[in-house]
Amino acid sequence: MHHCTPRFALALSMIAVLAACGGGGDSRVAPSAMDTRKLAQADSEELSVVLPDVADPLFQGLTIPTDAPTRGMWSATQAWPMNGLHAVLLPDGKVLTYGTPQNTPGTQDGRTYDFWDPSLGFVAASHVTSFDAARVNSFCNTSAWLADGRLMLTGGNTPLGSSLLTPATGSALTDTATLADQRWYATMLTLPDGRNIMLGGMDPYQEDMRNNPDAAIAAGTVSMTPEIYSAGTGWRSLTGARSRDAFGPDYLRASYPRAWVAPNGRVFGISAETMWSLDVAANDGAGSITVHGRFKTPASATAPVNVGATNTAVMFAPGRVLQVGGNGYFNGDGLPASNLATVVDFNDAEPVVTETAAMTYARRFPNSVVLPDGRVLVTGGTRVGNNGGADAVYAAEIWNPATGAWTLGASEAQIRVYHSATLMLANGTVLSTGGGAPGPVNNLNAELYYPPYLFRTVDGAAQLAPRPRISSISSLAFDHGSAVQLRMAGDAPVARLVMLANGSVTHSFNSGQRFLEIPFTQNGPSISATLPASASLAPPGYYQIVALDAAGVPSRGAIVSLGLQGKLPAAQSDIVRNQAVTLESTNAPGQSVTVDADGIAGLAATPNTVRAPAAAQFWVRNGLADANCLSLESAASPGQWLRRRELRATLDAADGSPAFAGDATFCPQSGLSGAGLSLRAFGADELFLRHRGNELWFEAAASDTAFAADASFVPRSTLPQDAVLQLASVDVEGSVLAVDANNLGVLAALGNKEHRRRGGAWAMRAACRSSRSRRRAAGCAMPATACSRRPSPRRRCSAPMPPSAPSPAWPARACRCVRRTSPRG
C-alpha cells in the first residue's frame, strides 16, 4: 500500500497549469489506475513525518565497561552553564533548565534559562543561555503544560506570578493573571480538560512553620486552598477543597505535594504522611477533598520512613506510583534517610498501599525516572540530611515492577542531593544535573546515564545493542483516541509500544511523568495503534512514543503532542528526501535561500514559496558523503549542489571527489532557535549555515539568540520544474487543467459534453473551440491566444514552470507541456 507522502499530496494539488472556464454539467475526475504508483514511485513508503537517522553525538566515543549490559554506565562529567535544579523536556527534544544564574551555582535566582540541544552533544554551542531581569523569578517554582502547548512556570521566588514559555521560540511572557496565594514549593498539574491546578505551597523560605503550624495558618503563611487556571480568565480558588490534611503546615504537607491525575479524573496525592484525593467538579465547581488516611507515620530519627518532600515518587503505570526514600521534610532537618519503597494503587475508590523490596541504599533527595521498558531508575541522594562526603549515594538502582526486585546500577561521579534533577531524554539516556544552592556542592555539571537496555555482550565484550528505529510517523499532533501509524526501519517484530510523558522535575519530584502501554498491530515495517481515549489516563501534553524489540531495547522516542488543541512540536522531522523545497529564514519571513548568477548563495524574497523561482528551489537528496544526512541539488541547474566553499555557501557542479561530497553534505537537526531546522556542516560539526544579512555563511554556533535565529530555516514544499512531466499520466474526465487565483492547480469542469475529451483529442482543444462570448460569460481567465497553437501529443515539455504571477505569455507554453497519455502510461 502506498502512503500519501507530502510530495505526492503536493503533486496532486498542483495538477493544473492552465486557466479555464467554469461551468455546470457533469464533472468527474478519473485518474488512470497507475497514476498513484507513478507519482509515488520515486518516494519510499515513509509516512508524512520522517524522523531522521542522524548520528547521535551522545553515543560516540564511549568506553563501554564489561558490566554495562547489567549495570548500565555513566558518561564523563560534562560542564553545564548553571546549577540546573529545574529541568523540563521540551517538545523538540531540547532540555530547559533554570534556577540559578549562569556560572553562579550557589545563587537562588530563576530568571536565567538554558536550552540544551542533545543532538549537538556537550559542545559549547549546544547551550543557548539567556537572562532577563524582567522575567518571573522561577526559583523553587512548579511548571506544567497549558492546553495551547505552552509551558506555564508558576510561583517560586515570584510567588504570585507565572511565565508562559513558547517552546518553539524559547520566549517567555509574564502572565497578567496572578495567584491568590503565594506558591513557593507548590505542585502544578495539567487536568484532563486542559486546565491547570495548583496544589500546596507557602510564602518563600517558611519551612520552619512546621514547628508552629497554628501560627502559620493564622498568619496566612501556608497555601491550603487549591487554585485552578483557565486560559483567558486566569486563576480561581477552589474554596471547597481547602484542606489542612492535604496542604497544611503540619509536617510540611504544603511542600511539593506528590500528586497525579488519577484514572477516574480526580487528583490523587500524598502529602508527607497523608493520602488524599481532590474532586475539582464537586460543590458546583468549588471542589472537595477526601482524606484517605495515613500513608505512613511521620518522619523519625530512629525508624526512618519514606515520607516528606525529601523522597521521590513516580507513576510507573496508570493509577500506580512508587514512592521511595526520604524521611523528613526539608533540607535542613538533618534526619537520616529511608530505604523503604512503597507502591500505592489508586485505581479503586480507596488506595491500596503495598510495601515492595527496599532499596540497597537509604536516600534523601534521590531522583526517579520511569524508563521506556517500564522499570524505574533511582539515582543520587544522601544517607543523612543534605550531606555529601561519605553520606552521598552514587550508585543507581533499578526497580522491576514485574518482580518487585532492585538491581544495582553503575555509579555516577558527582554528588546529587538537594536541588538535583533527572530527566528521560528521547534517545533513551537519562540526564542527571544540579545539586546544591545550598548544599555540600553547588554543581555546574551534568552526567548521562546509559541504562542496561542500551547494551549487549558479544564474545565476552560489551557493546551498544542494535536498536529498533521509527523511521516515520503519521503525525506529530494527535487528539485522544486517534489512530497513529508508525513505520519501522526494517521488518523485525516490535514487542512493545509505549508512551512516556515528557518530564518536568524539581526537588526530587517529576510531577508530569507517566507510563502507558499502547496495544498495536504490526504488518512488516508498518505499525498501527490507537492512542489513549481518556484524558484522565493521558492528560494533555507532550509524550514520547517508543517501540521496543524482543530484547527490550527501545527505539528513540518520537515526541508528539496529545490533546493540545492541534499544536505541533516545534521541529522534529527531517526534510523528506526527493522533494523540492525552499528554505525560508525563520527570522526573515518571505526570504529564502537562493543562488545568484555567479553561484553565490544568499537570501532573496520568495513571497510565493509554491511557485518560487527555480534558483530558490532545491531537491533534497541523501547526503553525498553520508546518506544519514542530506545534500541539496539545484532545481534550476541539475548536477549542481549547494556546498561549503571555505566558509561561504555557493552552488557548484559535483566533481566526484570525497572533498566535494563532504562540503555538499549537511546534517539537519531541530532549529537552534526552537523553530524549523538548522543545517550542520558534515565533518565540521561546529559550523552551521546561517545568514548574515542577505549573505549565507558557515560559522561556529554562538550562544546567543540572534545566531540561533539566523541559523534556523523552515523547509517548504514547492512545485518543481518537472512536476508537469510527473503528472503527465493524469486522465481528466470532463474537466480541464486550470490554475486558481492563488496559483494552485485545480480541476475545472467543462460546460457540456462537446467539450469533453474524445478519443485522442485534447481537452484544451475542446475548451478553445468555445466562442469568445462563451468564455467571457463563463469568466474564463485564459486568453484565447493561449490556445492558438495546437501542440503535438508527442512533444515533450521543455518550458519552465510559470512565474509566481500568471501572465498572458505562460499559458501558451503550458499548453505545450500538458498532454494526454494512453492508459499504458
Secondary structure, DSSP 8 states (H G I E B T S, - for coil): -----HHHHHHHHT---S------S--EE---TTHHHHHHTTS-S--SEE------GGGSS----TTHHHH-EE---EE-SS---EEEE-TTS-EEEESS-TT-TT-----EEEEE-GGGTTSGGGEEEEE-TTS---TT-EEEE-TTS-EEEE-TTSTT-EEEEETTTTEEEE-S---SS--EEEEEEE-TTS-EEEEEEESTT-GGGGGSHHHHHHHT-B--S-EEEETTTEEEE-GGG--HHHHSSGGGTTSS-EEEE-TTSSEEEEETTEEEEEETTHHHHT-EEEEEEESS----SSS--S-STTSEEEEEETTEEEEE---SSSTTS--B----EEEEE-SSSS-EEEEE---SS--BS-EEEE-TTS-EEEE--BSBTT--GGGB--EEEEEETTTTEEEEEEE-SS---TTEEEEE-TTS-EEEEE--SSSS----EEEEEE-GGGEEEETTEEEE-----EEEES-SEE-TT-EEEEEESS-----EEEEEE--EEETTEETT--EEE--EEEETTEEEEE--S-TTTS-SEEEEEEEE-TT--B---EEEEESSTT---SS-----TT-EEEEEESSSTTEEEEE-TTSBEEEEE-S-STT--GGG-EEEEE-SS-TTSEEEEESSSTTEEEEEETTEEEEEE--S-HHHHHHT-EEEEE-TTSSSEEEEETT-TTEEEEEETTEEEEEE--SSHHHHHHT-EEEEE---TTHHHHTTT--EESEEEEE-TTS-EEEEE-SSGGGS--TT--HHHHHHHS-HHHHHHTT--S-GGGGSS---TT----S----SS--SSHHHHHHHH-----TT-
